[in-house]
Structures are given as C-alpha cells and as structure tokens.
C-alpha cells in the first residue's frame, strides 16, 4: 500500500526557517501517517554542521573561515559533518515515518531518483558512492549530498542537489571531512532560471519514491 505524501516547492527560503519547518513536520509525524517533503532553494549561503561536527568540535576551525567569507553557520541535528548550502542548490527536507533498519535502503532510493533526474540534464557520468563518500559524484566532485537523523520511528533532514552553483563555491572549506572536496554543478550558474522547472521534476520523483513501499519499484520518471 502506498504512503500519502505532502510535498511542496517553496521557492527561496532562509535555512533556519526551512529547518524549523522540517522539525515541526518530524515532531508531528506518526507511524502510518504521511511523509512530508519541503523542497526549496536556500536564499543565502550557509555552512551546516552536522552532529559529528559540533558535538566533537571536529570542524570548529571552519567557523572563522566561514564567518570571514560571510557565510552563516548553523549547527544542525542531522548526521554527517560540514555541508555547504547556497543559492543555486535544491534542498529537499523530509519528515518520514520509517523503521531505522529501512532508512539506508530508502536513502539509496532517494539518491537513485535524484541521479535519474539529474541525468536528464547532463551527459556527465553520475556515480552513487557509499560510506564516508555517500552521495552523488561526477568524477571527483560532489553533485548531491545527504544527511539524515532517525529517532522514535521518524527520519528527518534530507538531500541537496547542486543545480546551478559556482564551481569554486566550496573552495578552502573542508566539506564532509574531506580536505580537497570539490563541488559539481548540474548546470552553469547562468542557468538558475531553470531551477523551478527542475524543482518540479525533483519533487515528483522524490514523492514517488517516498510513497512506494520499500521493496516495491518506484518510477524514477513518473508521468
């Protein structure tokens, strides 16, 4: 039986506002209830630090670097370490009732769906990596990242796709714990007017993935 999904594209949002909405959706999620997807473009650049960063101080040295570049810094309760969110990117924050043992498979399905959407807009080879490199990559540059948290039967936070960002946006920042991580962009930054179109495609495929029961196929190209 498919799950109900409440999804919307909100255009540009402040990071703190989007995260607050995601937390509220996660707090209200119940087993068997609908999943929520909030898709948006960050209105301003922000360096998001995951729990592994701020709890252990692993990336404290990035704070003065980010501040010097005018980046807001946000300590988030997701997994992972430092991630850069900025205009030209599409972020999908999910609130998803799901068993912890099923979350890894669901994340893989979400990334597969994002890869299928992205592949319609580039001829570059997109590869899904696992482990510490979890995400979508084009060569040695990261195209899409993921960071989620699970508690009491609910997963929240989500995934981000670099649609039309500057190639050197992450220069000098140790993202995801990698000294030399480069960011890939699906399109040239001049193509930012295309973001709402790609957002509509992405919301459709992510909704289809979240709605389908685990173990059932989901159509990465829904009509």
N, C-alpha and C positions, 0 to 999 in steps of 0.2 A: 504494500500500500504506500502510495507516495505521501510525502510530507507537505504540509502547507508552508509557503514561503512568503514573507513580507519583505519585499525588496524595493529600493528606490535609489535613483541617481539624484544627488542633492547639489550638483554643481560644485562650486568652490566653498570649502568650509575651513574654519580655523581648526587646527589639530586638537586643541583642548576641548572644543565643542563637540567634535566628532567622537573623541574618546569617551566623553561623558555620555553621549547618546548610546554608544556601544555598551558601556557599563550598565546603563539603565535597562537596556534590552536584555542583557545577560541576567540581571537580577530578577527580571520578570519571566524568564524562560522556564518552562516546566516540561517534564517528560511527556512525549507525545504531542506537545504543542508546536506551534510554528517556529521556523527558523527566521532570523532577521538578517538582512544584508543591507548595509549602508555603504553605497558607492559614492566616492567624491574625489575631487581634485584638491590637494592641500592649497590653501590660499597663500600660505607663507612657508618658507623653508624652516624645517625643524629637525633637530637631531634627537631621535627617540632612543632612549637607553632601556634595554630590557632588564629583567630581574637579575640576570647573571652579571650585568654591568654594575648597577648601582648598589646591589646588596653586598658585593665583594669589593667594590671600588676598582674593578678591573679597567674601566675606561675613564677614570677621573681625570687623566691627563688630557682628554679630549675636550673637557669643559672650557678651559681658557681658549683653546683653538677655535671652538665653535663660537664662543662669545666674540672673539676678535673678528670673525667673519660675519657677524650679525645674525647668527643662527639662534633661534630659540632652542632651549633644551628641555626635554620632557622625560621624566622618569616614569616609565610605563610598566604595568604588571603583566606583561607578556613574557614568553620565553625569548631566548637569544640575547644578543648584545646590542651594539650600536647600529642603527639604521637611519639613513637619511631620507626624509620625506620632503617633497618640494613641488612647486607648480610644474605642470607638465607630466605629472605622475597620476595614475589612478589607484586609489586605495579602496579595498573592499573590507570593511569591518563586519564580522559575522558574530551572531549570538546563536549558538547551535546546540540544542539538547542532543547529547551523544555520549555513549559509553567511552571511557578512557581508552579501552583496548581497541576501539574502532577509529580513534582520531587519526592515527598515522595513515591508514588507508584513505580516509576522507581528504586529508591534506594532499596526498598524491593525486587524487582525482581532481581536486581543485586546480592544482598546478598543471595537470594534463589539459584541462579545459582552457586555462589561460594560454598555454602553449598553442593549442589549436586555433584560438582566436588570433593570437599574435602572428601565427604563420600565414594568415590570410593577408598580412600587410608587409611581409618581408620575405626575401629569398634566403636570408641568412639561416644557417642551421641552429636550431634552438634545442638545447640539451637539458634534461632534468637531472640534477645531481642530488645525491643523498648525503647523510651525515652532517658534518660541520659546514659543508658547502650547500646545504639544502636550498633549492631554488631553481630558477631557470637561467641558463647561461648561453651567451653567444661567444664562443671562443673562451677567452679568459676574463670576460666582462659580464657582470651580473645584470640580467634583464628584469627578473622578478624575485621578490623575497617573501618570506613567510615567517610569522611569529605568532604563536597562539598560547593560550593558557587554558587549563582544564581544572574545574573544581565542582564538586557536588553535581556531576552529571551534565555540566554545561561547559562548552568551549567558547572562548571569545577572542577578540582581536582578529587578525586576518592576514591578507596578502596585498602586495603592492606591485604594480607593473609600471615600468618606466616607458611612457608613451612618447614624449617629446621633451627630453631634458638636455641640458648642456653636457657634452661628453666629459668635461673635467669637473663636473659638479661635486664629486667626492674627493677631489684632489687634496692630499695632505691629511685626510681623515682615515683612521683605522676602522673601517666598517666591518661589522660581523667578526671582529677579532683578527682580520687579515691585514697585514701591513701594506699590501700592494693591491687591494681590491679596486678594480675599475668597474664603472657602471656603463651598461649598454643602454641605448635608446632605440625604441622600435622605429621611430620616425625622426626626421630632422626637427630641431626645436621650432623652426618656422611653421611646422605643420600643426601647431597647437589648436587651431580652429577645428581640427578633425577629432579632438578629444570627445565631444558629446556623442559623435557617431560611434566611436569605438566603445564608449561607455555603455551605449545601448546594447551592443553586441555582447560585451562582457557581462552585463547584468543578466542577460538572457541565458548565457551558458552556465554561469555560476548558480543561478536559480534552478536550472535543470539538474545540475549535479547534486545540490543540497536536497532537492525534492525527491530524488530517486533513492530507494532503499539501498544500503550497502550490499554489494553482491549482484545488483541489477545494473545493466548497462544504462548509461546516460548519454544522450545525443549531444556531442560537442558542437553540433551545428544545427540547433533547433530552428524550425521554420517560424 
